[in-house]
Amino acid sequence: MRTEIIYENHSLYRDSFKIMAYIFGTGKKTVCIVGNMRGNEYQQLYTCSRIVQALKKLEREDRLSDGQEIMVIPSLNPYSMNIEKRFWPIDNTDINRMFPGYSEGETTQRIAGGIFEKIKDYEYGIQFASNYMPGEFMPHVTMMKTGFEDIKSAVEFGMPYVVVRNTRPYDTTTLNYNWQIWETKAYSLYTTTTDRINRESAERGVSSVLHFLESIGCVRYGRRPGYLSRVIDDREMIPVRAEAAGLFEPVVEVEQEVREGDLLARILNPTDAEERSRIYAPGNGILFFRHSGQLTYAHTAVFKLIPV
C-alpha cells in the first residue's frame, strides 16, 4: 500500500486542504472507492476506513491480484467534517453538485475538478453515498440510467437490492453521473445510516465491496455474498406520507416486512403529546426507508415500501 495526496489547496491561515488516497497494487486503474463528500457522512467515512483496513490485511496475506490498482479515498471533505457542517463551510455549496469541476471556478468546483482528474480513468467507481432524504435505508446499490449503466455487474455486490432510477437535472453534476459519462462503470452504495455509525451495516458494506472486487478479479476474498440481489425500478416503491405535522414516533424498523393495515408510526402534538394521526401500511411490502427526524411536516414521505 502507498498513500498519495491527490489534491491540495493551500491556505493563508491554516493547514492546507488535502485529499489523501490509499493505493493498493500497481498496473491498470481498475477500481476507485470514494467515501464522504459531506460533513455529516460519518458512516460513509467509517465504511471506507474499514475497507482500507481490510485491503491492508489482504495485501499482507498476498491476496491482491497482480497488475491492478485499487484506490480508496475515505474523505473528500475533511473541512466540513471537522466542524460538523454538511456542506462547504464558506459558501454552503455541495461538492457532489460540482462535477466534473472547473479549475478556475469557485472552491468546490476546483476541488471537484482536481479530484475528478485523478479518478476519471478508473474502470469501476464505487461511491458510498447519502440521500437527500434524512433517514435509514435498507442496504442497496443505486444506478442511474445514463445509457452507460451496467446493471448486471451491480448484482455482484451481493446487496439485497439494486435500485435503478431515471436521471434528474441535478444529477448531471454528481460524481456518479460524470463517472458514467467518462465511461467508468459507477455504483452508489448505501448502508443504513449517514450521520451516525452503524457498525453492522458498515461491515455489510465492506463485505459487499470485497465480493465485488473478487468478482472482477482484483482480490481473493473467499466468502459467499449474502444476497441474490433483486433489481427494482425506484418507481415501484410505495411512498407513505404523514397526514399531519408533529413528533414522529415510528413503531417499525428498516428491512421489516409489513402487511396492509399494519401500524407504522404515530404523529404526536409536540406540546401535549396528544396523538394527531396514525400511519398505516397501504399494502404488503418490505420497509426500504424510514424517516429519522424527530419531527415531520405534513405530507412528507416518512416511509418507502418495496411491494411484495
ZANU-718048 format. One line per field, with one value per residue: residue number from 1; residue in three letters; x, z negated, y of N, C-alpha, C in turn. Coordinates in steps of 0.02 Angstrom, whole numbers, plus 50000, padded with zeros to 5 digits. Layout:
N
i	[NUM:...]
aa	[ALA:...]
n.c1	[X:...]
n.c3	[Z:...]
n.c2	[Y:...]
ca.c1	[X:...]
ca.c3	[Z:...]
ca.c2	[Y:...]
c.c1	[X:...]
c.c3	[Z:...]
c.c2	[Y:...]
***
This chain:
308
i	[1:2:3:4:5:6:7:8:9:10:11:12:13:14:15:16:17:18:19:20:21:22:23:24:25:26:27:28:29:30:31:32:33:34:35:36:37:38:39:40:41:42:43:44:45:46:47:48:49:50:51:52:53:54:55:56:57:58:59:60:61:62:63:64:65:66:67:68:69:70:71:72:73:74:75:76:77:78:79:80:81:82:83:84:85:86:87:88:89:90:91:92:93:94:95:96:97:98:99:100:101:102:103:104:105:106:107:108:109:110:111:112:113:114:115:116:117:118:119:120:121:122:123:124:125:126:127:128:129:130:131:132:133:134:135:136:137:138:139:140:141:142:143:144:145:146:147:148:149:150:151:152:153:154:155:156:157:158:159:160:161:162:163:164:165:166:167:168:169:170:171:172:173:174:175:176:177:178:179:180:181:182:183:184:185:186:187:188:189:190:191:192:193:194:195:196:197:198:199:200:201:202:203:204:205:206:207:208:209:210:211:212:213:214:215:216:217:218:219:220:221:222:223:224:225:226:227:228:229:230:231:232:233:234:235:236:237:238:239:240:241:242:243:244:245:246:247:248:249:250:251:252:253:254:255:256:257:258:259:260:261:262:263:264:265:266:267:268:269:270:271:272:273:274:275:276:277:278:279:280:281:282:283:284:285:286:287:288:289:290:291:292:293:294:295:296:297:298:299:300:301:302:303:304:305:306:307:308]
aa	[MET:ARG:THR:GLU:ILE:ILE:TYR:GLU:ASN:HIS:SER:LEU:TYR:ARG:ASP:SER:PHE:LYS:ILE:MET:ALA:TYR:ILE:PHE:GLY:THR:GLY:LYS:LYS:THR:VAL:CYS:ILE:VAL:GLY:ASN:MET:ARG:GLY:ASN:GLU:TYR:GLN:GLN:LEU:TYR:THR:CYS:SER:ARG:ILE:VAL:GLN:ALA:LEU:LYS:LYS:LEU:GLU:ARG:GLU:ASP:ARG:LEU:SER:ASP:GLY:GLN:GLU:ILE:MET:VAL:ILE:PRO:SER:LEU:ASN:PRO:TYR:SER:MET:ASN:ILE:GLU:LYS:ARG:PHE:TRP:PRO:ILE:ASP:ASN:THR:ASP:ILE:ASN:ARG:MET:PHE:PRO:GLY:TYR:SER:GLU:GLY:GLU:THR:THR:GLN:ARG:ILE:ALA:GLY:GLY:ILE:PHE:GLU:LYS:ILE:LYS:ASP:TYR:GLU:TYR:GLY:ILE:GLN:PHE:ALA:SER:ASN:TYR:MET:PRO:GLY:GLU:PHE:MET:PRO:HIS:VAL:THR:MET:MET:LYS:THR:GLY:PHE:GLU:ASP:ILE:LYS:SER:ALA:VAL:GLU:PHE:GLY:MET:PRO:TYR:VAL:VAL:VAL:ARG:ASN:THR:ARG:PRO:TYR:ASP:THR:THR:THR:LEU:ASN:TYR:ASN:TRP:GLN:ILE:TRP:GLU:THR:LYS:ALA:TYR:SER:LEU:TYR:THR:THR:THR:THR:ASP:ARG:ILE:ASN:ARG:GLU:SER:ALA:GLU:ARG:GLY:VAL:SER:SER:VAL:LEU:HIS:PHE:LEU:GLU:SER:ILE:GLY:CYS:VAL:ARG:TYR:GLY:ARG:ARG:PRO:GLY:TYR:LEU:SER:ARG:VAL:ILE:ASP:ASP:ARG:GLU:MET:ILE:PRO:VAL:ARG:ALA:GLU:ALA:ALA:GLY:LEU:PHE:GLU:PRO:VAL:VAL:GLU:VAL:GLU:GLN:GLU:VAL:ARG:GLU:GLY:ASP:LEU:LEU:ALA:ARG:ILE:LEU:ASN:PRO:THR:ASP:ALA:GLU:GLU:ARG:SER:ARG:ILE:TYR:ALA:PRO:GLY:ASN:GLY:ILE:LEU:PHE:PHE:ARG:HIS:SER:GLY:GLN:LEU:THR:TYR:ALA:HIS:THR:ALA:VAL:PHE:LYS:LEU:ILE:PRO:VAL]
n.c1	[50042:50021:50020:49947:49937:49808:49747:49773:49747:49809:49814:49802:49795:49785:49816:49847:49715:49690:49672:49678:49733:49727:49821:49820:49913:49979:49975:49845:49719:49597:49490:49408:49368:49260:49230:49157:49081:49017:48994:48925:48929:48967:48955:48988:49122:49175:49147:49227:49353:49361:49366:49493:49568:49534:49587:49723:49749:49723:49823:49939:49924:49949:49844:49799:49772:49889:49945:49838:49759:49694:49611:49573:49479:49447:49389:49322:49299:49361:49364:49229:49183:49260:49203:49074:48978:48865:48881:49000:49098:49115:49032:48921:48903:48885:48996:48968:48886:48957:49032:49092:49186:49287:49433:49462:49361:49241:49284:49235:49209:49338:49396:49318:49352:49492:49499:49423:49499:49598:49532:49450:49486:49474:49417:49308:49198:49159:49049:49014:48868:48751:48578:48464:48354:48332:48363:48345:48403:48372:48511:48585:48619:48628:48590:48601:48506:48593:48626:48746:48747:48781:48696:48699:48827:48814:48743:48838:48884:48811:48715:48552:48461:48462:48439:48368:48359:48285:48379:48390:48380:48477:48565:48664:48777:48839:48956:48938:48861:48947:49060:49004:48978:49108:49141:49166:49117:48998:48942:48827:48832:48732:48727:48647:48638:48683:48728:48769:48866:48841:48891:48867:48797:48896:48994:48928:48931:49069:49095:49017:49085:49208:49166:49127:49250:49316:49239:49274:49402:49504:49541:49568:49451:49357:49233:49057:48932:48803:48671:48557:48538:48394:48332:48260:48151:48151:48028:47938:47926:47829:47780:47750:47659:47656:47508:47490:47579:47709:47778:47873:47843:47898:47855:47906:48044:48180:48196:48101:47963:47800:47621:47472:47383:47451:47514:47624:47678:47657:47594:47625:47562:47673:47673:47584:47581:47472:47392:47398:47385:47386:47494:47474:47517:47500:47496:47558:47729:47910:48001:48088:48139:48150:48101:48210:48205:48157:48045:47910:47845:47681:47621:47746:47857:47880:47905:47959:47903:47943:47851:47781]
n.c3	[50000:50034:49994:50055:50089:50174:50205:50166:50082:50045:49896:49821:49683:49611:49599:49755:49867:49893:49993:49963:50028:50025:50098:50177:50248:50418:50589:50708:50696:50599:50496:50407:50249:50156:50013:49892:49947:49890:49739:49637:49660:49581:49573:49703:49712:49610:49658:49774:49714:49649:49760:49810:49705:49720:49848:49825:49744:49834:49924:49847:49835:49961:50056:50154:50325:50461:50565:50558:50499:50351:50285:50138:50068:49925:49878:49952:49905:49781:49711:49690:49615:49500:49432:49419:49518:49649:49785:49889:49787:49809:49913:49916:50018:50114:50138:50213:50311:50407:50506:50674:50622:50615:50649:50635:50561:50425:50253:50219:50347:50398:50313:50345:50481:50475:50406:50490:50604:50564:50542:50647:50743:50701:50714:50641:50527:50361:50249:50084:50037:49981:49953:50005:49926:49756:49659:49625:49725:49816:49848:50008:50187:50298:50464:50595:50741:50875:50998:50998:50894:50799:50756:50735:50680:50559:50477:50424:50304:50204:50125:50045:50133:50298:50353:50484:50567:50654:50722:50648:50673:50585:50565:50661:50621:50527:50450:50481:50601:50691:50689:50758:50884:50926:50953:50848:50751:50638:50468:50337:50168:50030:49858:49699:49620:49602:49530:49412:49345:49394:49355:49391:49513:49585:49594:49678:49792:49817:49840:49955:50050:50055:50104:50231:50282:50287:50383:50500:50513:50436:50303:50190:50100:50045:49982:49978:50058:49970:50020:50155:50267:50293:50430:50445:50504:50454:50461:50429:50293:50146:50084:49919:49835:49707:49630:49546:49460:49334:49185:49227:49213:49242:49260:49319:49403:49519:49656:49610:49637:49683:49670:49762:49684:49563:49418:49436:49384:49264:49253:49151:49053:49025:48904:48808:48822:48870:48979:49149:49275:49358:49448:49572:49655:49829:49908:49936:49900:49900:49784:49845:49826:49689:49609:49512:49432:49283:49289:49404:49557:49623:49755:49791:49854:49757:49751:49862:49960:50025:50135:50107]
n.c2	[49940:50113:50288:50439:50612:50673:50790:50960:51111:51263:51363:51525:51545:51427:51249:51164:51115:50950:50804:50638:50483:50304:50180:50026:49896:49890:49946:49922:50045:50003:50001:50130:50191:50289:50389:50494:50648:50747:50840:50774:50640:50520:50381:50342:50380:50299:50170:50167:50178:50056:49974:50007:49953:49817:49789:49810:49700:49594:49622:49597:49461:49421:49419:49502:49538:49534:49671:49761:49908:49977:50112:50200:50327:50394:50516:50661:50785:50844:50967:51012:50905:50917:51024:50984:51017:51002:51045:51139:51244:51385:51440:51360:51266:51114:50986:50873:50920:50980:50920:50890:50977:51129:51208:51343:51395:51420:51374:51242:51195:51189:51095:50981:50970:50948:50826:50743:50736:50649:50529:50491:50397:50267:50098:50051:50132:50165:50235:50281:50337:50466:50501:50632:50633:50630:50489:50311:50179:50028:49924:49946:49954:50088:50137:50253:50287:50314:50273:50214:50129:49980:49858:49722:49694:49759:49676:49593:49644:49587:49646:49670:49736:49807:49963:50049:50202:50343:50481:50644:50823:50885:50782:50781:50847:50769:50654:50516:50517:50587:50504:50394:50453:50476:50349:50261:50124:50151:50151:50183:50157:50118:50112:50081:50201:50379:50501:50444:50311:50147:49998:49864:49877:49944:49844:49757:49834:49838:49701:49683:49760:49693:49569:49611:49656:49535:49470:49535:49502:49564:49537:49398:49339:49246:49221:49192:49293:49384:49399:49364:49479:49582:49667:49823:49953:50122:50182:50085:50083:50117:50266:50326:50443:50571:50626:50732:50863:50851:50770:50629:50461:50314:50139:50030:49944:49971:49859:49774:49666:49710:49706:49747:49877:49870:49955:50088:50208:50341:50508:50641:50779:50910:50983:50933:50799:50732:50618:50647:50588:50426:50316:50200:50045:50047:49937:49767:49740:49769:49863:49990:50119:50232:50377:50480:50591:50683:50759:50787:50856:50892:50790:50744:50620:50483:50349:50218:50086:49927:49837:49675]
ca.c1	[50000:50054:49974:49961:49893:49785:49727:49793:49731:49845:49777:49845:49790:49782:49847:49819:49661:49721:49634:49725:49710:49764:49825:49841:49930:50002:49953:49785:49675:49538:49434:49415:49315:49255:49189:49113:49090:48980:49021:48889:48930:49013:48950:49024:49193:49192:49146:49288:49412:49362:49389:49566:49594:49526:49634:49789:49754:49728:49890:49987:49914:49963:49781:49783:49793:49941:49928:49777:49764:49634:49619:49521:49482:49396:49354:49334:49281:49377:49349:49160:49176:49293:49158:49007:48934:48853:48908:49062:49086:49117:48975:48867:48894:48891:49047:48937:48846:49007:49071:49161:49229:49314:49495:49464:49297:49237:49325:49210:49218:49409:49406:49288:49392:49557:49488:49398:49555:49637:49493:49404:49509:49467:49366:49250:49196:49111:49040:48969:48829:48695:48519:48440:48303:48365:48330:48380:48387:48395:48572:48570:48659:48587:48619:48563:48500:48628:48645:48810:48742:48794:48655:48720:48884:48794:48719:48896:48896:48776:48668:48484:48427:48492:48387:48382:48315:48298:48417:48355:48426:48534:48612:48717:48837:48861:49013:48915:48840:49005:49098:48974:48988:49178:49145:49180:49057:48991:48891:48818:48815:48700:48717:48585:48637:48727:48760:48793:48898:48808:48946:48842:48783:48960:49026:48894:48957:49137:49091:48990:49139:49257:49135:49130:49320:49333:49204:49309:49470:49553:49563:49545:49416:49340:49170:48998:48891:48746:48605:48547:48507:48334:48336:48195:48148:48129:47957:47897:47919:47767:47793:47698:47667:47622:47449:47493:47645:47716:47829:47869:47854:47891:47849:47934:48115:48202:48202:48046:47907:47736:47561:47425:47347:47494:47533:47694:47702:47609:47614:47602:47566:47736:47667:47546:47588:47409:47400:47366:47366:47423:47514:47466:47544:47450:47497:47610:47794:47970:48016:48151:48162:48114:48121:48247:48196:48111:47985:47894:47794:47626:47630:47815:47866:47916:47923:47952:47894:47952:47794:47793]
ca.c3	[50000:50031:49987:50102:50087:50243:50215:50111:50090:49992:49858:49791:49611:49578:49639:49822:49878:49928:50003:49959:50057:50011:50162:50171:50311:50472:50654:50736:50648:50601:50453:50361:50198:50127:49953:49880:49979:49849:49671:49589:49685:49539:49592:49766:49695:49570:49701:49815:49672:49638:49823:49809:49657:49749:49903:49795:49722:49894:49953:49805:49848:50032:50089:50205:50391:50494:50624:50550:50447:50314:50248:50089:50043:49871:49868:50000:49875:49710:49680:49666:49562:49439:49395:49420:49563:49705:49848:49884:49733:49827:49953:49910:50080:50109:50185:50258:50363:50441:50554:50671:50593:50656:50615:50624:50531:50352:50218:50226:50417:50407:50278:50386:50542:50459:50388:50547:50649:50538:50535:50703:50789:50673:50748:50597:50475:50307:50203:50028:50044:49936:49988:49984:49875:49694:49634:49628:49786:49824:49889:50079:50238:50343:50529:50636:50812:50917:51060:50986:50833:50805:50703:50723:50635:50493:50437:50394:50236:50156:50084:50054:50190:50345:50371:50546:50572:50706:50701:50640:50696:50541:50566:50711:50589:50474:50467:50513:50670:50732:50697:50812:50947:50944:50966:50788:50725:50573:50423:50273:50116:49970:49798:49666:49589:49629:49480:49354:49367:49382:49370:49426:49582:49617:49611:49738:49848:49830:49871:50023:50094:50064:50150:50298:50304:50305:50445:50559:50514:50402:50240:50174:50037:50023:49946:50021:50046:49926:50052:50227:50271:50333:50465:50447:50525:50396:50468:50400:50221:50123:50031:49867:49811:49645:49641:49502:49434:49263:49165:49266:49169:49281:49222:49361:49419:49588:49677:49582:49682:49655:49707:49770:49623:49504:49392:49448:49342:49237:49254:49088:49043:48989:48840:48757:48838:48894:49044:49204:49328:49363:49516:49582:49717:49881:49941:49912:49926:49858:49766:49877:49799:49632:49588:49449:49392:49226:49310:49475:49584:49657:49825:49802:49859:49698:49764:49929:49958:50086:50134:50112]
ca.c2	[50000:50178:50344:50493:50670:50680:50859:51004:51182:51298:51412:51577:51550:51363:51196:51155:51067:50894:50743:50582:50419:50243:50146:49957:49865:49932:49922:49952:50080:49959:50021:50187:50190:50356:50394:50552:50713:50795:50841:50731:50571:50482:50311:50332:50383:50241:50111:50169:50165:49984:49944:50015:49904:49750:49781:49802:49630:49552:49634:49560:49390:49410:49401:49552:49515:49573:49710:49801:49959:49996:50174:50214:50395:50393:50580:50715:50849:50844:51031:51013:50855:50942:51069:50953:51055:50956:51070:51176:51292:51455:51463:51311:51229:51042:50962:50825:50954:51021:50881:50867:51027:51184:51226:51415:51415:51427:51325:51174:51175:51172:51032:50928:50963:50918:50756:50705:50725:50593:50467:50480:50345:50200:50058:50047:50183:50149:50291:50272:50398:50478:50526:50698:50621:50605:50430:50248:50143:49959:49925:49936:49986:50128:50153:50299:50270:50363:50241:50181:50090:49909:49830:49653:49692:49785:49619:49560:49668:49545:49685:49645:49767:49854:50011:50085:50260:50391:50539:50707:50876:50898:50726:50790:50875:50724:50611:50454:50531:50604:50443:50354:50488:50464:50277:50221:50090:50183:50125:50217:50108:50146:50072:50100:50267:50430:50544:50406:50249:50083:49953:49805:49897:49959:49781:49731:49873:49815:49635:49688:49785:49640:49521:49639:49655:49466:49452:49564:49476:49607:49508:49331:49352:49179:49214:49197:49353:49371:49402:49364:49545:49594:49730:49857:50023:50161:50199:50032:50093:50150:50316:50333:50512:50591:50668:50790:50879:50839:50722:50567:50404:50252:50077:49977:49952:49960:49789:49735:49652:49732:49687:49803:49895:49871:50020:50105:50264:50389:50578:50671:50851:50921:51017:50896:50727:50702:50586:50684:50541:50364:50299:50128:50020:50046:49872:49722:49760:49772:49932:50009:50183:50260:50444:50477:50652:50679:50794:50782:50901:50859:50769:50722:50547:50459:50280:50192:50014:49887:49792:49603]
c.c1	[50043:50001:49996:49912:49872:49758:49748:49777:49762:49803:49825:49849:49788:49815:49811:49761:49690:49671:49684:49694:49756:49762:49856:49855:49955:49977:49892:49743:49607:49479:49454:49355:49317:49209:49151:49132:49055:49000:48985:48889:48981:49013:48991:49100:49215:49196:49208:49350:49418:49383:49465:49597:49590:49575:49706:49800:49762:49797:49943:49984:49925:49900:49755:49810:49845:49912:49866:49785:49696:49650:49559:49531:49428:49356:49373:49319:49296:49362:49278:49150:49205:49247:49085:48957:48926:48887:48971:49054:49079:49053:48918:48852:48911:48941:49016:48884:48892:49048:49047:49210:49256:49374:49500:49401:49300:49273:49300:49214:49291:49425:49380:49329:49458:49551:49469:49453:49595:49599:49451:49425:49504:49410:49301:49255:49141:49108:48993:48931:48779:48639:48500:48386:48337:48327:48374:48355:48407:48458:48557:48621:48611:48626:48573:48562:48531:48641:48710:48806:48752:48760:48678:48778:48866:48769:48777:48913:48862:48733:48597:48449:48475:48436:48408:48333:48334:48339:48372:48404:48486:48585:48672:48781:48862:48920:48990:48898:48901:49053:49070:48985:49059:49193:49175:49115:49049:48932:48888:48795:48787:48699:48660:48583:48684:48764:48776:48819:48856:48858:48924:48830:48848:48996:48993:48919:49027:49135:49066:49043:49190:49230:49140:49202:49342:49301:49238:49383:49523:49581:49539:49517:49392:49278:49112:48961:48828:48679:48611:48506:48444:48341:48266:48204:48121:48057:47911:47884:47856:47786:47734:47709:47629:47564:47450:47565:47648:47775:47819:47889:47845:47887:47876:48007:48126:48214:48146:47992:47842:47680:47515:47385:47389:47510:47608:47720:47642:47637:47583:47607:47629:47728:47629:47545:47523:47421:47361:47344:47408:47438:47512:47496:47489:47446:47551:47677:47850:47986:48085:48181:48118:48143:48155:48239:48148:48045:47972:47843:47737:47644:47703:47818:47909:47934:47921:47950:47911:47895:47816:47727]
c.c3	[50000:50023:50033:50090:50159:50258:50154:50129:50032:49961:49826:49715:49575:49623:49706:49820:49921:49935:50009:49988:50034:50074:50151:50240:50362:50538:50678:50682:50649:50561:50411:50315:50160:50067:49949:49922:49940:49776:49620:49609:49646:49557:49655:49754:49658:49613:49745:49775:49657:49701:49828:49763:49687:49806:49879:49774:49782:49927:49913:49819:49921:50069:50135:50272:50421:50552:50619:50490:50417:50275:50201:50063:49988:49866:49922:49970:49800:49675:49650:49609:49496:49398:49398:49459:49627:49769:49835:49837:49756:49863:49956:49976:50070:50161:50235:50304:50406:50494:50625:50645:50643:50619:50600:50588:50457:50319:50228:50298:50429:50372:50321:50449:50530:50442:50450:50597:50629:50541:50595:50749:50760:50708:50708:50544:50425:50259:50147:50019:49986:49975:49962:49930:49812:49667:49640:49689:49779:49866:49962:50123:50282:50408:50565:50708:50854:50987:51054:50925:50847:50747:50685:50674:50565:50447:50400:50325:50184:50107:50094:50117:50233:50369:50433:50551:50630:50679:50695:50660:50651:50540:50612:50682:50531:50498:50505:50587:50714:50740:50756:50880:50972:50949:50909:50767:50652:50534:50360:50222:50056:49915:49760:49645:49625:49573:49414:49380:49346:49403:49408:49500:49619:49637:49671:49800:49867:49866:49942:50072:50106:50109:50222:50324:50323:50372:50507:50559:50481:50339:50236:50104:50006:49980:49994:50006:50007:49962:50126:50241:50315:50364:50469:50475:50467:50401:50442:50326:50204:50069:49983:49833:49746:49662:49600:49481:49359:49247:49201:49222:49208:49236:49262:49380:49494:49598:49650:49636:49648:49700:49712:49706:49560:49484:49404:49401:49315:49243:49192:49089:49001:48919:48787:48770:48856:48965:49097:49261:49322:49436:49522:49650:49770:49919:49911:49941:49876:49846:49792:49846:49740:49614:49520:49406:49335:49240:49383:49493:49614:49730:49841:49807:49800:49703:49839:49923:50026:50085:50141:50127]
c.c2	[50062:50232:50400:50551:50684:50750:50899:51076:51219:51353:51462:51570:51483:51311:51189:51105:51011:50836:50686:50520:50363:50200:50077:49928:49916:49903:49959:49985:50045:49986:50081:50186:50255:50356:50460:50612:50767:50786:50799:50658:50528:50408:50296:50333:50320:50178:50108:50154:50090:49946:49949:49962:49833:49738:49775:49730:49584:49560:49596:49485:49372:49386:49456:49527:49562:49614:49753:49848:49974:50059:50184:50285:50401:50458:50630:50783:50849:50910:51032:50963:50880:50987:51046:50994:51014:50980:51112:51235:51365:51478:51412:51275:51155:51017:50913:50855:50997:50983:50894:50919:51077:51213:51301:51441:51426:51368:51254:51150:51153:51106:50974:50916:50929:50844:50715:50690:50663:50526:50450:50423:50275:50164:50055:50102:50167:50208:50270:50338:50405:50510:50595:50692:50594:50545:50369:50210:50069:49961:49907:49970:50026:50142:50200:50275:50326:50336:50203:50135:50015:49874:49760:49650:49716:49728:49585:49587:49625:49584:49659:49672:49808:49898:50050:50143:50304:50449:50600:50763:50887:50841:50737:50820:50832:50682:50549:50465:50545:50545:50403:50387:50479:50389:50236:50188:50110:50157:50168:50165:50145:50094:50104:50174:50315:50466:50510:50339:50189:50029:49892:49820:49913:49896:49748:49768:49850:49747:49639:49713:49731:49585:49546:49637:49585:49447:49479:49546:49519:49576:49435:49335:49287:49172:49224:49262:49335:49367:49390:49427:49544:49663:49761:49928:50064:50182:50145:50043:50133:50201:50320:50400:50524:50637:50731:50802:50864:50794:50656:50509:50339:50191:50017:49995:49942:49885:49746:49725:49672:49710:49747:49814:49894:49943:50032:50159:50302:50459:50611:50746:50865:50950:50979:50821:50693:50675:50625:50638:50477:50350:50224:50108:50017:49980:49828:49743:49753:49846:49950:50072:50203:50327:50441:50539:50642:50713:50780:50835:50860:50846:50751:50646:50523:50385:50269:50116:49985:49836:49719:49568]
***
